[in-house]
Amino acid sequence: MSAGQQGSIYLDYAAATPVDPEVARAMANYLTADGVFANPASDHTLGRQAAAALALARHRVCALIGAEPAELVFTSGATEANNLAISGAARWRRQHGRGRRIVTVRTEHKSVLGVCAALAGEGFEVRYLDVCPDGRVDPKALDGVLDGDTALVSVMHVNNETGVIQDLPALAARVKAVGALLHVDAVQSIGREPLDVRALPVDLLSLSAHKLYGPKGVGALYVRQRPRVRLCPLLHGGGQEAGLRPGTVPVHQAVGMGIAFELAARCREADAIRLKALRQRLRESLAALGGVVLNGCEDGAAHILNVSFIGVQGEALAYELQAADLAIASGSACTAGSTRAQSHVLQAMGRPQALAHAAVRFSLGRMTTEREIDAVAERIRPRLDSLRALSPLWRDWCRGHSLQTLYETVTPLTVLENSFGARNLKAT
């Protein structure tokens, strides 16, 4: 993407990443008649070649998380993986007298909250953990909901809206102490944060390709074999993927995911260093705008920064950001379809509705440049100034009124400061 005056700047990598050219080239070899297009279940030469490609892709995905190839089930994406993990594990354990309670967090992805709500309709007990104002789960919060009747706990590693990183080791220790299963949605963390299933007692792990420079439409679920985790399948009628996900596996998609994960393993350390520096650069430039509230933690994931702008209306801000040709998630931090909807993540963190509506998620990626980062604040400043010029709330804040008073909240709020710690504001 260009960072020129007229070019669009893409900072929505948490929603989708472009397919890496190496990934696209590899996928093309498994689509047409001059390649390996056959069904991997077919017992002929082309079929066996397709099966070999599928096996190699499975190995490449597993290598990034420390799993064995037999522990990986290819799915259509992380939404299906989340549904299979939670529904499959909960139903199997209830059938075998291993608990009927599901525990999750209020800031989880909608694909987790949705299946939990559906299971509650089937008679499961679902408990939702609150989060601290910075979005983290206090591990001690688990103590009151874990016992022998707990079948499963589902916790996202890195939040897709705020970049908050949960303390998986501390949470896992409590979960395993009562014999429950632990499911982790690792879509935003895999390839970015260290995660090794050999070192961490995760039983089920959801993955996606299109958040890691792979194709859309393919994901995977890690299912621990030792000790073995058993699931009830969602679909029936075929024996593919160890009987857990019947249907012909799209070899080209799996190959693309495998290459993308192999590239991620190769680039992870360099990417992490570069993205951390870019995130800090963006943080500094936004802080210089004044009146910018951090939604999340200072030590969150390197590729996500979520902020709210004091003194502006969410709908007006979203319109101005679109006019600035910024491809970012705005208006309640990427709640799909409407800038009027309250982000359930920011709501769980105690953000006032007005601040939640004025939230913006910037998510950085492998192609993001310093020039693009520097251009973001330049494009936002004149539009932000014009909105704030009409805002009595902005003038009151510049005069020293507290955010808690202005937004009628008791939730602690962190206003970004620049390197010099100065607010550098004036009422317009």
DOSEVEX-752229 format. One record per residue: residue in one letter; x, y, z of N, C-alpha, C in turn. Coordinates in steps of 0.1 Angstrom, whole numbers, plus 2048, in hexadecimal, padded with zeros to 3 digits. Atoms other than C-alpha are relative to their C-alpha. Layout:
// DOSEVEX-752229
AXYZXYZXYZ ...
// end
This chain:
// DOSEVEX-752229
M8087F480080080080080980D800 S7F87F380180C8237F87FD80980C A8027F67F581183D81380080E7FA G8017F380680F8597FA7F4808803 Q80B7F87FC7F88767FD7F27FB7FC Q80D8058057DD8657E87FF7F1802 G80180E7FF7E58417F07F97FB80D S8068067F47D282B80880B7FA809 I7F78067F67E48208287F97F5806 Y80780C7FB7DB7FD8328067FD80E L7FC8037F37DD7F88587F57F8807 D80B8097FB7C37DC85D8047F27FE Y7FB80D8027D97BE85D7FA7F680A A80680A7F77C77AF87B7F37FB7FA A80C8058077A97AB8648037F77F5 A7FB80980B7BB79D84680D8057FB T7F37FD8067DE79B8388007FD7F2 P7FE80480E7E879A8148077F37FF V7F980D8027F377880780E8037FC D7F27FF8038187768068027FA7F2 P7FE80580E8247727E18057F2800 E7FB80E7FF8377527EB7F47F6802 V80C8097FD8167447F97F87FF7F3 A80880180C80374D7DA8067F87F5 R7FA80880A81C73D7C37FF7F1803 A80180E7FC81C71D7D77F17FB7FE M80D8048017F671C7D77FC7FD7F2 A80380180E7F47207B18037F27FB N7FC80D8058056FE7AD7F67F5803 Y80A80A7FC7E76EC7BC7F28037FB L80E7FC8047CA6FB7A87FD7FC7F2 T80380280E7CD6F57838057F27FB A7FD80D8057D16D776C80F7FD7FE D7F28028017F66DD7688077FE80E G7FB8017F37FA6DA78E7FB7F3807 V80680B7F87F06C27AA7F3804805 F80D7FC7FD7CB6C87AB7F77F5806 A80880B7FD7BF6A67B57FB80080F N8058027F27AB69B7D480B7F9808 P7F68077F97C46927EF7FC7F2806 A80580D7FB7AE6747F98007F67F4 S80080980B7B16657D680D7F7800 D7F58098007C66467D28077FE7F2 H7F880180C7DA64E7B380B80A801 T7F37F87FF7FA6617AB7FD80E804 L8037F27FD7EB6847AA7FA80180E G8067FF7F37D767D7C980A7FE80B R7F68027F67F56707DC80980D801 Q7F87F38008086907D17F980B808 A8087F67F87EC6A57DF8017FD80F A8008047F27EC6917FF80E804806 A7F37FD7FB81269680280180F803 A8007F17FF80E6BC7FD7F880480D L8087FD7F47F36BC8188087FC80D A7F98047F48096A983080C80A803 L7F57F67FF8266C282A7FA80D806 A8077F47FA80E6DF8317FD7FE80E R8038037F28036CF85180C801809 H7F37FF7F98276CB85C80480E802 R7FB7F280082F6EF8547F880880B V8097F97F68116FC8698047FC80E C7FD8067F381A6E588680D805805 A7F37FC7FC83E6F088680080D807 L8007F37F98357138907FB80080E I8058017F28227088AF8057F5808 G7FA80B7F88366EA8B97F77F4801 A80A80B7FF81A6D18B18057F47F7 E7FE80B80981A6AF8A07F68007F5 P8097FF80B80A6AC87E7F37F9802 A80D8077FD7F069388B7F7808809 E8087F87F77E46AE8A37F980C7F9 L8057F48077D96C78887F47FC7F7 V80C8018087B66C98787FF80C7F8 F8037F58097B26DF85A7F1804800 T80D7FB8007936F585B7FE80B7F5 S8027F580978371184680580D806 G7FC7F47FA79172A85E7FF7FF80F A8008007F17947348837F2800806 T80E8007FB76E7398877FC7F1801 E80380E80076971487E8087F980B A7F78067F678770A8947FB80380E N8057FC7F277971D8B27F37F8803 N80C8087FE75770C8AD8027F2802 L7FD80E7FE7656EA8A98077FD80E A7F98027F477C6EE8C77F680080C I8087FE7F47626FB8E07F47F7800 S80C8098017436E98D48047F1801 G7FC80E8007556C98CD8057FB80D A7FA8057F37686C78EE7F580080B A80A7FF7F674A6D39037F67F47FF R80A80B8027326B98F48067F3804 W7FA80D7FD74A69C8F78027FF80F R7FD8017F27536A491B7F37FF808 R80D8017F972E6A89257FB7F27FE Q80580D8027266879158077F5808 H7F880A7F874267692980180480F G8007FC7F273A68794A80C808805 R7F47F97FC75869E9497FD80F801 G8037F27FE7466BF9507F78067F6 R8097F980972D6D694180180F801 R7FE7F17FF73B6F994980A8047F6 I7F67FA80974C70E92F80380E806 V7FB7F27FB76172D93A8078077F4 T7F97F780A76B74992280080E805 V7FE7F27FC77276E9227F78097F8 R80A7F780775B78B9198078077F4 T7FA7F980B7757999018047F67F5 E7FD80A80B7777798EB7FB8047F3 H8067FE80E7717798C67F27FB800 K80E80480174D7768BC7FE7F27FC S80280E8037537538AE8017F780C V8008077F375B7488D17F4803808 L80C7FD7F973F75B8E27F47FB7FA G80C8058077267508C87FE7F1803 V80280E7FD72D72B8CD7FD7FD80E C8038017F272D72F8F27F1803803 A80F7FD7FF70A73F8F07F87F57FB A80880B8066FE7238DA8007F480A L7FF80B7F770B7098F37F880280D A8087FD7F56FA71B90F7F17FC7FE G80E8048046D97148FC7FE7F1800 E80180F7FF6E26EF8FD8017FB80F G8008047F26E46EF92380E801807 F7F37FE7F97096F792980080C808 E7FE7F47F871270F94480C8087FB V7F57F880672772B93580380C80A R7FC7F57F773A74394C80A8097F8 Y7F87F680774976393F809808809 L7F77F97F876877294E80180F7FC D7FE7F280276B79895280F8037FE V7F27FC80278B7AA94880380D808 C7FC7F47FA79F7C69587FE80C7F6 P8017F580A79D7E994980A8007F5 D7F680180B7BC7E19357FE7F47F7 G80480B8097AB7C29268067F3804 R7FB80C7FB7BE7A89397F77F8809 V8078087F67AF78B94C8097FE80C D7F98037F47BA7889707FF7F1802 P80080F7FF7C47639737F87FC80D K8088037F47B47649967F17FF7FE A80F80080479276A9857FC7F27FD L80480E80379374597B7FD7F880D D8018087F479473999F7F17FD804 G80D8027FC76F73E9A47F77F97F7 V80880680A76372D9858057F27FC L7FA80D80477A70E9827FD7F680B D80180B7F77716ED9927FF7F47F7 G80180C80776B6C99887F68007F5 D80A80080A74D6D29738038097F4 T7FC7F880B7616E995C8057F87F5 A7FC80880B7646D993A80B8077F8 L7F87F98097766F492780280F803 V7FE7F17FE78671792A8058057F2 S7FC7FA80D78A72C90A80580E802 V7FA7F37FE7A274A90A8078047F4 M7F87FB80C7AF75F8ED80E804805 H7F27FC7FC7D57648EE80280F7FE V7FF7F28037D67868DD7F28057FB N80D7FB8047B679A8DA8018077F3 N8007FB80E7AD7A38B67FD80F800 E8037F28017A07C68BF80B808807 T7F77F87F77B97D28DA80E7FC800 G7F28058007D87BC8D68047FC80E V7FD8047F37D67B48FB8057F1800 I7FB80E7FF7EB7949037FC7FB80E Q8038067F37DD77D91D80B7F7805 D7F68087F97F376B9367FD7F17FF L80480E8027EE7489288067F680A P7FA8097F780773693F7F980080E A8077FF7F37F674395F7F17FB7FF L80E8058027D373C9518007F17FE A7FF80F8027DD7199458027F880C A7FD8077F47EB70F9667F37FE809 R80C8027F87C97159777F67F77F9 V80A8098087B570495B8047F1802 K7FC80E7FF7CA6E595C7FF7FA80E A8018057F27C96E39827F37F9803 V80D8067FE7A46DA9807FD7F57F5 G80380A80A7A76C39627F88047F4 A8087FB80C7956D99498098027F4 L7F97FE80C79F6DE92580280F7FE L7FD7F28037AF6FF9198008027F1 H8007FC80E7A670D8F780580E7FE V7FB7F38027B972B8E97FE8047F1 D8017F980D7B07418CB80D8077FE A7F27FA8027D37498BE8018077F3 V8007FA80D7C975A89E80980C7FF Q7F87F48017D977B8A680E7FF806 S7F38027FA7F776D8B980A7F77F8 I7F780A8078047518A38098067F6 G7F67FA80982375A89080580E805 R7FC7F37FB82677A8A58057FF80F E7FC8027F282876F8CA8057F1801 P7FB80E7FE83B7508D67F47F7805 L80A8097FC8237338DA8047F17FC D7FC80E80282E70E8DE7F87F7808 V8098097F98156F48E68077F5808 R7F980A7F88306DD8F380480680E A7FD7F97F48386F790E7F4805808 L80C7FB7FA8157049157F57F67FF P80A80A8007F96ED9207F38047F9 V80C7FD8077E06F79057FB7F47F9 D80680C8057C86DC8FA7FB8027F2 L8067FD80D7B86ED8DC80580E7FC L7FB7F38047C670A8C77FB8037F2 S8057FC80D7B571D8AB8098097F8 L7F67F98097C972A88D7F98057F3 S8067FB80C7C173E86E80C8047F6 A7F67FD8097D574384E80080F7FB H8007F38067C976584280480B809 K7FA7F57F77D677886080F7FF800 L7F18038007F976B8588057FF7F2 Y7FB7FF80E7FD7738337FD7F37F8 G80480C8087EC7538287F28037FA P80D7FE8077CB74E8157F480080A K80C8017F87A87548237F97F27FD G80880C8037917368278077F3806 V7F980C7FA7AA71F83A80580380E G7FB7FF7F37B371A85E8037F2805 A7FD80E7FA7BB6FE8767FD80080F L8018017F27B56F189880A7F5805 Y7F78097F97D06E18AE7F87F980A V8078087F67C26C48C280B7F7807 R7F58077F97DA6B68DC7FD7F1800 Q80280E8007E06918DA8057F980D R7FB8057F47F468B8FA80080A80B P80B80A7FF7E068A9107F58047F5 R8087FE80C7C66868F47F3807804 V80D7F87FF7AA69F8F07F67FB7F6 R80A80580978A6928E17F580A7FE L80A7F68047706A68CE7F57F97F9 C80B80480874E6A08C08008097F3 P7FF7F880C74F6AB89B7F48087FE L80B7F78047396C788E7F97FA7F4 L80580580D7356B686C8017F17FF H7FF80F80172F6928627FF7FD7F1 G80180580D73267D84380D7FE7F8 G7F380280675767A83C80B7FD80A G7F68037F677766E84C80C809800 Q7F47F880178E68A84380480780D E7FB7F97F47A369C85E7FD7F880C A8028097F47A167E8767F17FF804 G80E8017FD77B67F8737FA80C806 L8057F47F97796A18837FB80B7F7 R8047F68097746B68647FF7FA7F2 P80280780D7656A28477FF80A7F5 G8007F880C7686AF82480E8017FA T7F38008077836B280A80880D805 V7F77F57FC7A06C78178058087F4 P7FB7F880C7A86E47FF80F801801 V7F28017FF7CC6DB7F880780D7FE H7FA7F38037D56FD7E980080980C Q8017F77F47C870F8088097FB80B A7F88057F57DA6F882080F8027FC V7F37FD8057FA6FC80B80480E803 G7FE7F27FE7F772180D80280380F M7FF7FE7F27F272083380D7FB805 G7F48057FC81070A83780C8097FC I7F57F780482772182380080D809 A8027F47F881973F8368067FE80E F7FB8037F282172F85880F7FE800 E7F280280184372584C80780D7FF L7FB7F280184A74984280080780D A8027F97F383D75586480B7FB809 A7F68057F785573E87680E8077FD R7F37FB80587274C86180180F803 C8007F17FF8687718657FC80580E R8067FB7F485977288880880A808 E7F87F77F887678189B80280E7FA A7FE7F480787E79B8817F38087FF D80D7F98018597A487C7FC80680E A8047FB7F38547A78A280880D803 I7F77F47FD8717C08A67FB80C7F7 R8047F58098667D58887F2805803 L80D7FC7FD8417D58917FF80780E K8007F97F38487DF8B580580E7FF A7FB7F380285C7FC8A97F68097F9 L80A7F98088418068907F4804809 R80B7FE7F78268038AB80480C80A Q7FC7F57F883A81A8C280180D7F9 R8007F480883F8338A67F28057FE L80E7FC80181A8338A07FA80680D R8047FC7F38138368C580480F803 E7FB7F37FE8298558C77F980A7F7 S8067F680981A8668A97F1803803 L80D7FE7FB7F78608B67FF80880D A8007F87F480086D8D880280E7FE A7FE7F280480B88D8C87F48077FC L80C7FA8047E88938BC7F880580D G8067FC7F37DD8968E17F27F9801 G80D8057FD7BF8878F27FD7F27FA V80280D8067C48638E78017F680B V8018097F57BA8478FE8047F27FB L7FB80D8047CB8258FD7F57F6804 N80980B7FD7B38078FB8087F3800 G7F880C7FF7C87EA90880C802809 C7F47FF7F77EB7E691680C8067F8 E7F47FB80680C7F790F8087F57FA D7F880C80481C7D590B7F77F67F8 G8088098088027C78F38077FB7F4 A7FA80680C8087B58D380680B7F7 A7F97F68078207C78BC7F98057F4 H8077FC80D8087C989E7F3807802 I80D7FA7FE7E97D88AF80180C80A L8017F57F77E37FA8BE7F28067FF N80E7FB8007C08048C87FF80C809 V8017F37F87B88288D37F28067FE S80C7F880279A83F8D880480F800 F7FD7F280179A8648D07F6808808 I8097F87F878C87B8EA7FA80B7F9 G8067F48057728948E17FA7FF7F2 V80680180D7658868C07F57F5800 Q80A80A8027478728B58057F57F7 G7FB80C80774E84F8A87FC8007F1 E80480080E73985288880780B7F8 A7F97F680774987387E80F7FD7FE L7F280480176C8668868027F57F5 A7FF80B80A7668468717FF8067F2 Y8027FA80D75A85C85380D8077FC E7F47F980377987285680C7F77FD L7F58098027918558587FF7F97F2 Q80280580E78184683880580A7F6 A7FC7F680978686782780F8027FF A7F17FF7FF7AB8668328067F57F9 D7FB80B8077AE84681E8097F7809 L7F98097F67B983283D7F87F3801 A80680D7FE7B180D83C8027FB80E I7FF8037F27AC8088617F27FC805 A80D8047FA7917FA8787FC80B809 S8057F57F877D8178867F27FE803 G80D8017FC75D81C8987FE7F4809 S80280B7F675B8068B780A7F47FC A7F680A80277B7F48AD7FC7F47F8 C80380B80A7707DF88F7F47F7803 T80C8077FF74E7D589A7F98007F2 A80480180E7427C98787F28067FD G80C7FC8057277DB8657FA80C805 S8067F47FA7207F987B80A807809 T7F87F87F773381588B7F880480C R8097FD7F57168188A38017F580B A80080C7F771B7F68B380B80280B Q7F78007F572C7F48D580A7F47FF S7F780B80074C7E08D37FF7F880D H8018087F37477C38EC80D800807 V7F38017F976C7C38F380380D808 L7FE7F47F976E7E88FC7F680280B Q80A8007F674E7E590F8047F880C A7FB8087F575C7C992480C806807 M7F57F97FA77A7DF92B7FC80C808 G8067F57F97637F993980180D7F9 R8007F380776781391E7F38067FE P80C7F980374C82D91C7FC7FF7F2 Q80580380E7368298FD80680B7F7 A7FC7F580974184B8EF80F7FD7FC L7F28038037668418F18017F37F8 A80080D80875F81E8E47FD8037F1 H8037FC80E74F82E8C580B8087F9 A7F57F880676D8448C080D7F8800 A7F48098007858268C08047FD7F2 V7FA80380D79C81E8A480B7F5803 R7F680A7FF7B17FE8A08098017F4 F7F580180A7D280188D8077F3801 S7F880C8007E17E088480A7FF7F5 L7F47FF8098037DD8748047F37FA G7FC80D8068127C385D80E8017FA R7F38028068307B784A80380B7F6 M7FE7F680B82B7D182E7FF80E805 T8017F27FB8267EF84580D807801 T7F47F980184080A84180080C80A E7FF7F47F784D8278577F980C7F9 R8067F580784183F83C7F17FF802 E80F8027FD81D8318407FD80480E I8027FC7F281F83486580080F803 D7FF7F17FE82A8588647F58077F9 A80B7F980780F86184B7F27FF807 V80D8027F97F38548627FC80C808 A8037F47F87F487087B7FE80C7F8 E8017F58087F98898607F28017F9 R80D8008067D887E8507F580280A I80A7FF7F67C587C8707FF80E806 R7FF7F37F87D089D8807F680A7FB P80A7F58047BC8B686A7F27FC801 R80E8047FE79D8A186B7FC7FF80F L8038017F279F89B8907FE80F806 D8017F27FB7A58C18967F28067FC S80D7FA8047868CA8827F47FA808 L80B8057F77708B289680180580E R7FF7FB7F277E8BD8B77FD80F801 A8037F27FF7798E28AE7F1802804 L80E7FE7FD7548DC8B27FC7F880D S8038087F57568C78D280280780D P7FF7FA7F374E8D68F48087F680A L7F980A7F775B8B590480F8027FE W7F27FE80277D8BB8F480580C807 R7FC7F47FA77F8DE9008017FE80F D8008027F17768D392480C7F7804 W7F58097FD7918B892380D808800 C7F47F88017AB8D191780180A80C R8007F77F47A18E79358037F980D G7FC8087F47AA8CB94D7F67F7806 H80A8097FA78A8B89538057F17FE S7FC80E8017908939597F77F87F6 L8088098097858789417F57F9807 Q80B8077F877286695C7F4809802 T80B7F67FF75D8869617F98027F2 L8067FD80D75888D93C7F97F47FA Y80780C80574F8699337F87F880A E8088067F673E8619538037F1803 T7FB80E7FE75384295B80A80080B V7F68027F676883597780B7F77FB T7F580880577D81F96180D8087FD P7F37F98037A28289608028017F1 L7FE7FE80E7AB83693E80F8067FE T7F27FC8037CF83A9308008097F4 V7FE7F780B7D585991B80F7FF7FB L7F28018057F385590480780D801 E7F87F580080F86D90A80C7FE7F7 N7F480180982D8758F380C7FD809 S7F38037F985186F8FD80380980B F7FD7F57F685288F9117F580080B G80A8007F58338879257F780C800 A8087F48008228A791A7F37FE7F8 R80D8028077FE8AA9108008097F3 N7FE7F880C8068C78F87F38037F9 L80D7FD8057E28D18F47FC80E801 K8067F37FF7CE8F08EE7F17FF7FC A80E8008047A88F58ED7FE8087F3 T8027F980C79D8FE8CB7F3808801 
// end
